[in-house]
Amino acid sequence: MTLAHEDPHVREIMQRIGSGTSQAERAAAREELMDYINGPGRHLEIDVMGFARAHLATVDREAWNLEMPDAARSVPAEGPTAATDRSEQGIRQDFLRWIDLRAAVAHGENEIEREQLLERAAEIEHLWTIPQHSQEWNHLRQVHQLWQHDPSKAHELTQAALAHGVGTADGAREARHMVFLREAFDPQRQERLRWQQRHDEISDLQGELAASRTAEETAAIDARIAELYDKDTWPASWKEFEEEVHDDPAYWQEQSERASHRYNEVIAARETESTVPEPELELEESPW
């Protein structure tokens, strides 16, 4: 199994997204990344932690937006912005960017690159540790550490924040922060996401199997499905998730619809290829 963010081509595109100097440049690189993941890189396992983390329990491709706003664009260096929606989104997005930059240091190719990553992380942190934001930033850091070392306690605090986060703007804001941190860092949710990604890949392959044209192609896809669905290799948590949906017709209907969608994609692509006219062969004029 190859994780997407460890794929050399994905890493190269991610680096361009992170270092792009214009919105257009970053947008073009993001589009290239999505095309690669949806095409040649479809076999890759998506690790949301490595992709700025999806904020939903199911795969949300729009959430793989690696253009986390630069700190300078997220919130002005001056001015009371703590109460604005922009700063609330900005601090969460920049927090993820800060986490990712610090995690990327270990993978830096040389000392200069590692130093640059640390500097970019420090710039983000500096803007959020000014007096009007420092308490909020430190709160995000503390809860993140709790999810890393004591998930049960973090879950308990999240439930408490949700129960009491009504009635005041500050309480509601804190509750939204806690939900954000849970979605991004709860290891149980991440594990369930990996299990779901496995099922999605199997469903896609079932669609391709239905559209296969040769015995060799059918055998190869069959073998890949069997490999992916070998529950003896699954972690215990995946088997528990499987039991939860065993008698859930809505879930299996959704997976069936995904397989049908993939089948239609393959057929449509095949038909498109068949309608592309062959280039005309130009013959050189004979000198005789």
C-alpha positions, 0 to 999 in steps of 0.5 A: 500500500502506498500513501498518496502523500509519500508518492514522489509525484504527489510530493512534487506537486504539494511542494509547488502548492506550498511554495506558489507565489500567486493564487493562480499558480497554486490553483493550477497545481491543486487542479493538477494534483486532483487530476493525478489522484483521480487518474494515474494515482487512483491506486494511492491510499489517501492519508488525510493527515498528510493532506491537511486533513479532511474535516468530514468523516467521509472523504471530501475531495474539496477538503483536500485543498492544500492551499492553506492560506498564508498567515499574512492573508488569513488575518491582518497583522493589525486590527481586532479580527478575533470575532470575525468568521474570517479569523475563526476559519483562518486560525483553524486553517493556519493551525493545520498548515502549522502542524503540516509544516512542522511534520514535513521538517522530518522529510526535508531533503536537506538542512536548508529545506528543513530550516525553511519549513521551520521558518514558515511554521514560525511565521504562522505561529507568530501571527496567532500568538499576538495578544488578541489571539494567543489564548485561542492558539494555545487552546488549539495546541493543547487540545491537539496534544490531548488527541495525540496522547489521550483521545478519550479525554479529548473526546470527553472535553469535546462532548462537554464543549458541545453541551455548554457551547450554546447561549454565547458567541464565545462558547459556540466558537469554542465548540466549533473549534473542538469539533474541528479538532476532533474531525482532524485528529481523532484517531478513531475517525481517521481509522474509519476513514481509511476503512471507508477508503478501502471500500470505495476502492473495492467498489470502484474496482467492481465497476471496472470489473463489470466493464472489463473486456478481456479475461486477463483484465478480469482476472487482474481486477478480481485478484486485486479485489480479493487482496483488498477484501482479505479481512485476515489482513485488516486491523480489528477496528476495520472488522468492527466497522464492517460489523456495524454496516453488515445489515445496513442496506443504505450503506451497501446501496451507496457502495453499489451506486459508486460501482455503477458510477465507476462503470459508467465512467469507464464506458464513457471514456471508452466511447470517447476514445473510439470517437477520436478520429485517427490522424491522417497519414501524410505520405511524401510525394514520390519523386518518380 
